Amino acid sequence: MPFLGLPDRLADVRGRVAAAVQRGGHGQSVRLIAVTKTHGSDAVEAAYEAGIHDVGENKVQEALDKRTRVTGAGVSARWHMIGHLQSNKVRFLDGFHLVHSVDRTSLADTISTWGVKRGTPIDVLVQVNVVGEWSKGGYAPAMIEAEAARLHTLTGLKVRGVMAMAPLDATESVLRTVFQGAHATREILRAAGHEAEELSMGMSGDYEIAVEEGATMLRLGSILFGAR
C-alpha cells in the first residue's frame, strides 16, 4: 500500500492545527490541501481515502493528467492551482476549484477575460510577496490598495482571499512578518468590497505558525507524503 502511515500523519497534523487555532485566537476553520507535485495519481487517491478532498498542483498539465486518472477511480477531489501560472494556460482552468497564484495584473486580466468568455467568474486568490523575495512572484504590499480597486472592474473573476509563501529556512520572526502581511492584505481587499475570506499560507515546515496567524488553507506535501 503506497504512503503507509498517511492516516496517522494526517491525524497528527489535524491535532496540531486544532491546537494552533486555539493559540492564535482567530477561531477559523482550516482546510488542508494535499500537494501532490512530483508524486503520481496514487498520492491523490491516498489523500482522498484518508479524508483530504482538496488537491494542490503547481503545474496545469500535471493536474489535468492526474485528474483524468483518478476520476476513473471514483475520486472527485477539488483541484487547486497553487503554482506560477502562465497566461497561455488560463484556458485550462475550468476544472479548478480555486487559483491561488494570481501574482500580476496581466494574469488577472487574462483570467477575467476567460471567465467572461466561459460565462462564469473564476475564483482566485491574490498572491502577495510580503518581504520582496526576488525568486517568488506576487504583488508588492504597496500595490495592493490600487489593485484591489482595479480588480473590482474585472467581472470574470472573484477575489476570494490572499496567498503568501515565506522564504525557505525563514526565522520565526520572518514567518510571522509574512503571514501578518498576508492577513493585512486580506483586510485591504475586504475594505475595498471583495468577499475575501481565505488566507492560503503555511506549508509543511511552517503550518503551525501560519495557523496561529490566521491561515484558513494549508498547502501540505512532504509532511503527508514524504520527500521525493
C-alpha distance (Angstrom), angle and dihedral (degrees) to the residues before:
residue distance angle dihedral
M1 . . .
P2 3.82 . .
F3 3.81 120.6 .
L4 3.77 93.7 18.9
G5 3.79 110.6 -162.9
L6 3.80 95.0 26.5
P7 3.84 94.0 126.8
D8 3.81 90.4 53.8
R9 3.82 92.8 47.1
L10 3.78 89.8 47.9
A11 3.80 91.9 50.8
D12 3.81 89.5 52.1
V13 3.81 91.4 49.9
R14 3.80 92.1 49.1
G15 3.78 90.4 51.0
R16 3.80 91.8 50.6
V17 3.79 91.2 47.4
A18 3.80 91.9 52.2
A19 3.81 90.7 50.6
A20 3.82 91.3 48.0
V21 3.80 91.0 51.4
Q22 3.78 88.6 55.1
R23 3.81 92.9 48.0
G24 3.80 93.0 47.4
G25 3.77 94.8 49.2
H26 3.81 95.9 -146.2
G27 3.79 93.9 115.1
Q28 3.80 92.5 -146.9
S29 3.78 129.4 156.7
V30 3.81 111.9 -117.8
R31 3.80 124.9 -148.5
L32 3.79 119.4 -156.0
I33 3.79 117.0 -140.8
A34 3.80 116.0 -162.0
V35 3.80 109.2 -138.7
T36 3.80 105.6 -151.7
K37 3.81 101.0 173.8
T38 3.82 113.1 145.0
H39 3.81 89.3 15.7
G40 3.76 125.3 95.8
S41 3.77 129.9 -113.1
D42 3.80 88.4 -85.1
A43 3.81 87.6 75.6
V44 3.80 90.0 57.8
E45 3.79 90.8 49.1
A46 3.81 92.2 47.5
A47 3.80 92.4 49.5
Y48 3.79 91.8 47.7
E49 3.78 92.2 49.7
A50 3.81 89.9 49.2
G51 3.80 90.9 53.3
I52 3.82 105.5 -94.3
H53 3.79 108.2 122.4
D54 3.81 97.6 172.8
V55 3.81 118.8 83.9
G56 3.79 127.2 -170.3
E57 3.79 125.2 -156.4
N58 3.79 131.4 -178.0
K59 3.79 96.2 -153.4
V60 3.78 127.1 51.3
Q61 3.79 96.5 -144.0
E62 3.80 93.3 49.5
A63 3.79 89.5 52.2
L64 3.79 92.7 48.5
D65 3.80 92.4 49.8
K66 3.81 93.4 48.9
R67 3.78 93.2 44.5
T68 3.79 90.5 54.9
R69 3.80 91.4 51.6
V70 3.80 98.8 44.6
T71 3.79 96.6 42.7
G72 3.77 87.5 64.9
A73 3.80 88.1 54.6
G74 3.80 92.0 55.5
V75 3.81 97.3 -100.7
S76 3.82 112.3 141.8
A77 3.79 100.4 -177.8
R78 3.80 127.4 168.1
W79 3.80 107.8 -115.9
H80 3.80 122.8 -143.1
M81 3.80 125.4 -165.2
I82 3.80 103.4 -142.9
G83 3.81 103.8 160.3
H84 3.78 135.0 76.6
L85 3.77 107.7 -62.6
Q86 3.79 122.7 -146.9
S87 3.79 114.7 -143.3
N88 3.81 92.1 -124.3
K89 3.82 89.7 61.1
V90 3.81 95.1 57.3
R91 3.81 91.6 94.6
F92 3.82 88.4 66.7
L93 3.81 95.2 58.6
D94 3.79 97.2 94.1
G95 3.79 93.6 99.2
F96 3.80 95.7 49.5
H97 3.79 123.0 101.3
L98 3.82 94.4 -155.7
V99 3.81 138.8 0.8
H100 3.81 109.3 -142.1
S101 3.78 99.6 -179.1
V102 3.80 110.6 66.4
D103 3.79 94.1 145.8
R104 3.82 104.9 158.8
T105 3.78 141.9 32.7
S106 3.81 95.2 -113.7
L107 3.81 91.4 56.2
A108 3.80 92.1 48.3
D109 3.80 89.0 52.5
T110 3.81 93.1 49.2
I111 3.81 92.6 47.8
S112 3.79 91.0 49.5
T113 3.78 91.6 50.2
W114 3.80 90.1 53.3
G115 3.80 91.8 45.8
V116 3.80 90.5 53.8
K117 3.79 90.9 46.9
R118 3.80 93.9 51.8
G119 3.82 91.7 43.4
T120 3.81 97.4 -122.0
P121 3.81 126.8 85.4
I122 3.82 116.8 -117.6
D123 3.80 117.2 -124.3
V124 3.80 111.9 -127.0
L125 3.77 144.6 170.3
V126 3.79 123.0 -138.2
Q127 3.80 110.8 -123.9
V128 3.80 113.0 -139.9
N129 3.80 124.7 -164.7
V130 3.79 98.4 -151.8
V131 3.80 100.1 179.1
G132 3.80 97.7 33.7
E133 3.79 95.5 -112.6
W134 3.80 104.5 -174.5
S135 3.81 95.2 -148.2
K136 3.80 93.5 58.2
G137 3.77 131.9 67.2
G138 3.77 126.0 -133.0
Y139 3.76 142.5 106.0
A140 3.78 118.6 -67.9
P141 3.82 110.6 -116.9
A142 3.79 90.3 -116.7
M143 3.83 89.5 62.2
I144 3.78 97.1 53.4
E145 3.79 101.5 85.2
A146 3.80 93.6 53.0
E147 3.80 92.4 40.9
A148 3.81 91.5 49.8
A149 3.78 89.0 59.9
R150 3.80 93.0 44.2
L151 3.80 93.1 50.4
H152 3.79 88.8 60.8
T153 3.80 88.0 68.6
L154 3.82 92.2 58.1
T155 3.78 106.4 88.2
G156 3.81 95.9 -179.1
L157 3.79 96.1 69.8
K158 3.79 139.1 46.6
V159 3.80 121.0 -147.8
R160 3.80 107.7 -135.7
G161 3.79 98.9 173.6
V162 3.78 145.7 -65.6
M163 3.78 138.0 -52.9
A164 3.80 125.8 -158.4
M165 3.80 137.8 173.2
A166 3.77 125.1 -156.6
P167 3.82 121.9 -141.5
L168 3.78 116.5 -92.9
D169 3.80 112.8 -94.2
A170 3.80 91.2 11.5
T171 3.78 117.8 168.0
E172 3.78 118.8 -114.0
S173 3.79 89.1 -103.7
V174 3.81 92.1 55.8
L175 3.79 91.6 44.4
R176 3.78 91.1 54.7
T177 3.81 90.9 46.1
V178 3.81 90.3 54.6
F179 3.79 95.3 45.1
Q180 3.78 94.3 44.1
G181 3.80 88.8 49.2
A182 3.80 90.1 53.8
H183 3.80 89.8 49.2
A184 3.81 90.2 51.3
T185 3.81 90.1 49.4
R186 3.79 90.6 54.1
E187 3.79 89.9 52.9
I188 3.82 90.5 52.9
L189 3.80 89.9 52.1
R190 3.79 90.9 48.4
A191 3.79 91.8 49.1
A192 3.80 87.9 53.5
G193 3.80 90.0 56.1
H194 3.79 102.6 -98.5
E195 3.81 119.1 139.9
A196 3.79 89.5 -125.1
E197 3.80 107.8 163.9
E198 3.80 103.4 144.4
L199 3.80 131.4 86.5
S200 3.79 109.7 -172.4
M201 3.78 103.5 -168.5
G202 3.76 135.1 123.5
M203 3.77 130.5 65.7
S204 3.79 134.8 -166.3
G205 3.80 95.5 -65.2
D206 3.79 100.5 42.7
Y207 3.80 108.7 21.1
E208 3.81 97.0 117.4
I209 3.80 92.8 57.2
A210 3.81 89.6 44.6
V211 3.80 90.4 54.9
E212 3.80 90.8 48.2
E213 3.81 87.0 56.0
G214 3.81 93.5 50.3
A215 3.82 107.9 -86.9
T216 3.80 114.2 169.4
M217 3.82 95.6 -176.9
L218 3.80 128.7 41.0
R219 3.80 122.9 -164.2
L220 3.80 104.7 -148.6
G221 3.78 127.2 -179.9
S222 3.80 121.5 139.8
I223 3.80 95.2 33.6
L224 3.80 88.1 60.6
F225 3.80 104.3 32.1
G226 3.80 104.1 20.9
A227 3.79 127.8 -122.5
R228 3.79 120.1 -51.1
